[in-house]
Amino acid sequence: MTATIPHAASRRRSSVAASRWAQPVVAFVTAVVLLGIPFWLVVVTASKTQAEAFEPDLSLPSEWRLLENLATVFTEGRMWPAFLGSALVMIPSVLGVLILGSMAAWILGRRRGRVMSAVYALGISGIVLPPAVVTIVLLLRQLGLAGTPLGMIGVYMGMYLSTVIFFVTGFVRTIPAELEEAARVDGAGPVRVFVRIILPLLMPVLATATILICLYIWNDVFYALFVVGGRLDTLPLNLYQVASSGLYLQNWHLIFAYIVLMSLPLLITFIVAQRKIISGITSGAVK
């Protein structure tokens, strides 16, 4: 009887150790399958010649031509005007939703009651309710904003304001109210309290919201096609318009090279701000 107890305990310890090793291995394999394989497909296809990339696969190119393909796309693919168009739309949209959304989240996170709960539910309803594209286009035409960057900025701000409110409200509730009370005792008004006390503390969660909204706007082609299509070039619109004609006709190596260049700004932003992004996800979004 006494011999079986240590044996059972050792088996439990071995099973626990095996499970500790199994979880990171499964996570690593899942990440490789879901992220590594598509990334590898994009890079190797962008590095091939037209003949080798005619049917994209995971095989290595006979000769790496990534830099040459990137240079061809950048010089002949009208990427610079499209980049400026994307930046013209994305930067004001992101700044607008961050400022307005964080202000609204501050109020919603501090006030209590049924009315504020209803307002909060209405504020985050845009996460689950899809925008009506036809109605948006008709409204912009009535306002004279159809086909303009200002109209596109308004559409994006309306679409992603709910995301910022959802992320930031949970984070605001974790900030001690005593900090605001101390600032008010010192004579600070609401604007100064928000700018000097609340906003610096919101930087991690705002970094998370920034990268998510930038990702949505930077890669959007559907809404941009209906609102500003033909009047303003963005990177996804430019790729969509020329992928079936001209330089990109059956040139999968150039299409994938375009995707690599288009992804670089967001990739660099994520690498630079990854610590704040992860901190914002773990500290605010789940609370």
N, C-alpha and C positions, 0 to 999 in steps of 0.2 A: 504493500500500500504506500509506504513511504518512498519507494523507488519510482512510482508512477507520477507523483506530484512534481518532482523536479523535471521529469520528462515532459509533462504537460506544460509547465511554465516555460521551458526552453522552446517548445513548439510555438507557444504564443509570442515569445520574443522574436523568433525567426519570422513569423507571419507579419508582425508589426514592422520589422525591418524591411521585409519584402514589399510591403505596401508603401513604405516611405520611399523606396527606390522606384516603385512602379508609377507613382503619381507624376514625378517630374519627367520620367521617360515618356509616358503617354502625352503629357503636355507638349514636350519637345517634338514628338512625332506629329501631333496634330498641327502644331505651328508650321512645321516643315511642309506638310501636305497642303494646308489651307493658304499659307503665305509664300513659302519658299518656291513651290512649283510654279505658280503664276508669275512670280518675280523672275524666276529663271527663264521662263518662256519668253517674257518680254525682252529681257536683256540679250539672250542668244539670238532671237529673231531680229532685233535691231542691229546685231553685229554681222548679219549675213549679207550675201549678195541677193539681187532680185530673184535669180533662179533658185537659190537654196531656200529662200523664204517664201516661195510661191505657195507651199503648203506648210504653215508653221508647225513645228514640232520641238521636242526638247533636245534634239541632237546638237552637237557643237558645230560651229561654222568651220569650214575648211581654212578660212583666213578671217581673223577678227577685223571688221571694218566699222566698229562702233563710232569712233571719232569722225571718220569720213561721212558716215550717214547722218550723224548729228549736225555736222557742219553744212551738209546739203540741205537738211530740213530747215535749219535756222536762216540760211541765206536765201533760199528759194521758196520757202513755204509760207512767207508773210507772217512769221511768228511774232516779230516785234510789234507791229500794230495790234495784233490780237492780244498780246501780253498787256499792252497799255490799256486796251479795252477791258480786259478782265480786271486789271488793277483799278481802273476808274469806277467799276461797278462794285467790286468786292470791298475795297478799303472803307468807303463811306458807309456801306451797309453794315459791316462788322462793327465799326465804331458806333454807329447809331444804335444797333441792338444792344451792344454792351452797356452804353451809357443809360439808355432808357430802361432796359431790362433790369440792370442792377439797382437803379433808383426805385422802380416798381417793386422789386423783390425785397428791398430794405423795408419799405412800408408794409408789405404783405407779411414779412417775417416778424415784424414787431407788433402789429395790431392783431387782436383776437375778436372773435364773434362770428355769428352766422353770416353776416353781410360780407365780411372780409373773406370768409371761407368760400362763399359763392363767387366773389370777385377773383379769388385765386384759381378756382376751378375754371372760370371763364378764361383767365389769363393763360392757363396751360392747355386749354382745349385745342389749340392749334397743333399740338403734337400728334393728336389722334384724328383730327378732322382734316381731310384732304382739301386743298384750295380748289375752288371752282375756276378752271382756267378760262372758260368762255366768259364768265361774269367778270373776271379780272380784266380781260382784254377789252370788253365793252365799256367797263367803267373808266379805264385809262383813256379810251377814245373820247368819252364824254368830257374828261378833264383835260384833254389835249396833251396827255403824257405818253401816249402810245408811240413806241419806237424811239423813246428818249432814254438816256442813262438815268435821269431822275425817276422816271416811271419804273425802271428795273430795280433801282435802289429801294423804292417804296414797296415793291412786291417782295423783295428779299427780307426787308425789315419786318413786314407783316407776317411772313412765313416763319421766321426764326426767332421772333421776340419771345414766343412761348418757351423755346428751348432754354434761353437765358434765364427767364423767370423761374423755370423748374429747377435748374441747377443752383442758382444763387440763393433762392429762398431757404432751402435746407441749410445752406452754409451760414446764412445770416442768423438763423436761430441758434447756432452754436457760439456766436459771439456774445460775451457777457454784456448785458445792458448797462452795467455800472460804468463802462467806458464812456458811453454816450452821456450818462448822467453827470459824470465828472466834467466832461467838456462843456455841457450846458451850464453847470455851476460857474465855470470860468468865463461865461458870457458868449460862448460860440452858438451861432444860429444853426438851423437845420442844414443849410448848404455846406457850411464849414465843418459841421460834424461828419457829414457824409464824405466830403473830400479829404479831410485830414485824418479821420478815425476809421471809417468803414471801408472806404475804397482801397487803402493799402492792404487791409486784411483780406480783401476779396481777390487779390491777385492770383492765387493758385487756381481757384475755381474759374476765374475769368480766363486764365490761360487755357483751361480745358475747353470751355465754351468757344473760345476763339478758334482753336484748331479744328473743332467739329464744324463750326459754321463756315470757316474758310474752305474746308473740304467739300461741304455741300455746294457752296456757291462756285468755287473754282471748277468743279466738274459738271456743273449744271448745263444741260443743253436743251432740255424740254421747255422750261419756262422762258429761257432766253430766246429760243426760236420763235415763240409766239409773241413776245413783247418787243424785242429789239432786232429780231431776225432780218437781215438785209440792210439795216441802218447802222449797226455797230457790231464790230467783230470782237468776239471773245475767243479764247483758245479752243474750247470744245466746239463752238460754232464754226470756227475756221476749219478745224479738222473734219467736222461733219460735212461741210460744204465742198471740200476739195478731195475727200477720201475716194470719191467715185469718179473723179475726172482729173485731167491735167497731171501734175507731178506724182500724185499718189495712186494713179490708176494701176491696180494689181501690184503695187509696190508695197508689200507688207513690211518689208524691212524699213521703209521710210515712215510708214504709219506707226510702227512700234517705236522707232526712234523719236517721233513726235511725242508719243506718250511718255517716253523717258524724260524728255526735256520739259514737258508740261508738268510732270510730277516732281521735278527737282525743287522748286520753291517751297512746296509744302513739306517735302522730306527734310529739307534743311531747317525749316521752322520747327518741325517736330523734334529733330535731334537737339536743337539748341534749347528748346523749352520742355523737354521730356520730363525733367524732375518736377517742375511746377504742374505739368499736366497730370502726372500720376498722383501727386499730392492733392490736386483738386478733386480727382475722381474718388480717392479714398477718404478724403476729409469732408467733402460737402455733398457730393451727388447722392450718396447713399444714406444721408441722415435726414 
